[in-house]
Amino acid sequence: MPDTVSADNGRGGPVVRKLDPEVARKRMISYGMEPTEPYPGAVDSPWPGICLECKQPGSPTLSNAKRQGVCKPCGQARAAEALRLPLSDVVRALEGRGVIVIGDYKNNREGIECICLRCGALIYPAYSNAMREGVGLCDRQCKRERIGDSNRADAEEAAEFARANDLIPLAPYTGADDPWPLECARCGHVGSKTTYSVIKQLGHVCAACGRVRTANARRLQAVSAVQSMLDAKLKPDVPYPGRVNDPWPCTCMVCKTKIRPGPRLNDVRNGGQGGCVTCSDTSFKQGEPAHIYLVVNYETRFLKWGKANDVANRLREHARQGFDHDVGRWPFALGAEATLVERAIKAEVRALGATTQVDKGLMRYKGHTETASLDEVTVTEVLTIIQCLITAKSDLSIPADPPVSVPRPTLIGTPRAQLSRDSLDGPSVISSARLP
């Protein structure tokens, strides 16, 4: 009987009318469910009721009740009953697996009370699980012993595999992914983070040995190192120091300049800053006149010092990024002299604790390493450093040169109110020097 009433609408199509509530109630009762609430008005809406067979509550839809039944537990019980085997077959199969059946057999999914003949434990295996390949009936002592035997076999295999890869176990094996203390048989290093699964993938696992392998792979042979220097037109004056990041004294093969302390081989090979500073084709020329300058950005509260051959153009670049307060400029006959002073300024400023620099990405025209925060050093302190370094040029190993006029720096466009504690009034920069 259909759950809807259809009739011709006069145009060749059906007219579907809702099922009468009383008719729907009678149908649900005929399916085995006594409704406890009025009909919800649609055949696909849940309808609470009580199963007439097991007296359990449920909420089937009228359409599902017709096709699948009204009660899920009853349906499962009927399905299990359909799969039920003869009792004698079940008992014979279970006892053949080492148990004595003492309980009642209901169906294949419910446990049957049994006694394990091996350990004497009371167990409740379900026939469907008991007949699965590799599944034991006893889940008590027998199961614990099976797991222990399996783990012991795994532990012996793991320990043997570790020793085969020059790793000596220092603690019992507990699991493939558990940290396992091991001692390296090659170098004696003791580690506690290696796991058996990692050893299976990588073989010999030792942090100390790994560092040695990495260093050996990166270390250049002396012949290759010398050739790299010669390719860069640099003739080594001493044997290869053994490390790519150590200075290597050499002589430029083009201009015969002796470079001290020397470039790092790593820079030479990577095309970085290594090479002869006298004849290199860079924007700063070591053999031409240059200036040391000091500028301030009071908006971000940072100052910057540096060197330049064309100081006016260099300061215009910095002014575009806010360093528009030109504190002073100091001329030098050679760029090499300015380079030494610039390096000495940086060392002295950092020694005062001024280690904060402008972020590299914010310096469009480079030079972020020669910046310092006004919260950590004052303009007066940096001026003092510069003046004392220029006065003591001989201490910087700067070659003698014709006298160069070093005027006292002038303030260009710096309001006194903005200087606050950075005021340049008071003792002269020389009398307040912090340098010996």
Buried (B, 14 or more C-beta within 10 A) or exposed (E): EEBEEEEEEEEEEEEEEEBEEEEBBEBBBEBBBEBEEEBBEBBEEBBEBBBBBEEEEBBBBBEBBBEEBBBEEBEEBEEBEEEEEEEEEBBEBBEEBBBEBEEEBBBBBBBBBBBBEBBEBEBEBBBEBBBEEEEBBBBBEBBEEEEEEEBEEBBEEBBEBBEEBBBBBEEEBBBBEEEBBBBBBEEEBEBEEBBBBBBEEEEBBBEBBEEEEEEEEEEBEEEEBBEBBEEBBBBBEEEBBEBBEEBBBBBBBEEEBEBEEBBBBBBBBEEEEBBBBBBBEEEBBBBEBBBBBBBBBBEBEBBBBBBBBBBEEBBEBBBEBBBBBBBBBBBBBBBBBBBBBBBBBBEBBBEBEBEEBBEEEEBEEEBBEBBBBBEBBBBBBBBBBBBBBBBBBEEEEBEEEEEBEBEEBEBEEBEEEEBEEBEBEEEEBEEBBEBE
